[in-house]
């Protein structure tokens, strides 16, 4: 007749296998890394060049909740959650200033200098930018961007001109690729609006 020890020896390996199998079944999928495209989709030809020697002042500020690698989407009335396993391959705090500066240089038709300035470069105008919203819309079919910026005389000879804007950039779908493309398009649209304000200032 089998003893209690023999019964435990027979049961424990099976129980351990079931436990390990259950844990393996709950393992989350590996992250899917997405990035903002290098070029905005369907970009438009820039208008006339903006006069002056421009400096983009650091930092380009972003809302604090974007300082993470998850691609956040709305959840409930005021909540946010990550979109599946989608993760930003480059933090938005790095990607947004870099790509926005690239778009601004194209729209301005002139270099947009950043510190440290090369020898001999003396800016005549300074640009400061803050994004107050850069979020996936409630229906997850676009991106809502809100920003304010100022244009100032580099020598402080006059008060800065302050502007703000708010708009939605639609997405072709609600998946990570479509939303990343909508983020990128929103930055290009912001650059056009800033350049238009600089031409009119």
Protein Blocks (a to p, Z undefined) as FASTA:
>chain_A
ZZfklmmmmmmmmmmmmmmmmmmmmpccddddddddfbdghiacdddddedjdddddddd
ddfklmcfbdcddehjkbccdehjbccfbdfklmmmmmmmmmmmmmnopacddddddehi
acfbdcddddfbdcddfkopaccdddddddddfklpaccdddddddddddfbfbfklmmm
mmmmmmmmmmmmmmmmmmmZZ
